[in-house]
Amino acid sequence: MAVVIRLARTGAKHTPKYRITVADSRRYVTGKHLEVLGTYIPTPKGADQKVKIDMEKYNEWVKKGAQPSDRVKHVVKLAQAAK
């Protein structure tokens, strides 16, 4: 089983929100996942944070062999820069 860390889109039309999920690579993007690591909102409004991610869980999954997508790598860099 190839495990990937990827974004799953939620939210309404023209207001995207994404969940950072760990899933089997053969599953549909918004389908069943193993774990939700955080959220990413490209255009936050009000008190919303742009990126919320549990870095401990992220690092744990990467150590287990999960492959993050290119976009997830970018989002993680944003999260690290914000701290």
C-alpha positions, 0 to 999 in steps of 0.5 A, spaced: 500 500 500 502 506 497 501 512 502 501 519 500 499 525 504 495 530 499 490 535 499 482 534 499 478 540 497 472 542 501 468 548 502 463 552 497 464 554 490 469 560 489 471 559 497 476 553 497 478 550 503 483 543 503 484 538 508 491 535 509 490 528 509 494 521 509 491 516 504 492 510 500 494 513 493 489 508 490 483 511 493 479 517 490 482 524 493 476 526 497 474 519 499 476 514 505 483 517 508 487 514 514 488 521 518 487 528 517 493 532 519 490 539 518 487 544 514 489 549 509 485 555 507 488 559 501 484 566 502 483 566 509 477 571 512 477 574 519 480 570 524 481 564 520 488 561 520 492 560 513 495 553 515 493 549 521 497 542 521 500 537 526 507 537 525 508 531 529 503 527 526 506 529 519 513 528 521 511 521 524 507 519 517 513 521 513 518 517 517 513 511 516 514 512 508 508 516 506 510 521 500 507 528 501 505 531 494 508 537 491 503 542 494 503 539 501 510 540 501 509 547 499 504 548 505 508 545 510 513 550 508 508 556 509 506 553 516 514 553 518 515 560 516 509 562 519 512 560 526 
